[in-house]
């Protein structure tokens, strides 16, 4: 996909998709995984959210952060700090307590 962050117009997206070779992309991804060029990130945020049984949007709202911030944590691009880290720890170790406070 193009490296800029501006959303593509429907016409640009169709042109981009038409030029893709998904088979080649999959083969390249497999080769990268075999060469250890792809790393798997353990994410306490994913574990915490999964233990609560909430969707990303529900969990983000519960923590008082944007879905984008939560996604950054889950993908290992960002690290939570302060109170967010504490709430994630509570969600991982005692999800019922966090849900009880939220009235869920």
N, C-alpha and C positions, 0 to 999 in steps of 0.2 A: 504494500500500500504506500502511497506517497508519504514522504516524511513530514510534510507540513501538517499543522493541526487544524486547518480550516476545513470544515465539512465540505464534501464534494457535492456538487449539484447532481440531480438525478441523471442528467446526461453524462457528466464526468464519471459518475459511479458505474453506469452501464458500460462506458468505454473501458474503464479500468477492469471490470469483471470479465468483459469479453476477451481481454488480452491475457488473462491468467491461465496458467497451466497447473491445475490443482494437483495432478499426478506428480509433476516435477517438484512442486512445493512440498508434498508429503515425503517424497524420496529424500529431498534435501534435509527436511526435519529429522527423518530417521537417521540419516548419515551424521547429522550434528549430535543427536542423542548418543549414537554409538561412539562418537569421538569425544564424548563428555564435554561438548561445547554448550550443552544446555544443563542448567542446574535446577534441581527441585528445591523449592524453598519451603521449609516448615513454617507455617504461619499460625501463631497462637490466636490471631484474630479469626481465622477460619474455624479453628477448633472451638473457640468460644461461641461463635455464632451458631455452629452446628449443634452444640450442646443445648442451646436455648431453643432450637427448632424454628428460629425466625428467619425470614428472608433478609437479604442485604438491606433493603429499604427499612424494614421494621427494626432491625438491629441497629442501624445507623441512627434512626430516630430515638431509640431507647438510650443510646450513648450520647446523643446530642451532637452528632457530627454529620457531615454530608455523606451521601453514598459514595461519592468520589474519594473522600478521605478513607472510608472503610475499605474500598477497593485497593487503594494504595497500600494499606496495611496488609491486606490479604495477599497481594501480589509481591510483597517484600520491597516495594519501591520507597515506602515511608515507614517510619517507626513511631508508634504511639508514645506519648510522654505523659508524665504526671498522672492525673486522675484517670485518663483514658486507659493507661496501662494497668492501673489498679482495678478498674471496672472489668477489663478483659480477664484479669486473673480471677476475679470473683466469678465471672461467667464460666470460666473453664473449670473451676474447682467446685462451685456451688451454683449452677445455673438457676435453680429454683429460687434462691435468695434474690438474685437480680430480677427475675421475673415477678417475684412477689412485691418488690419495691415499685416496680413499674405497673403493678395492678393487672398483670397478664395471667 
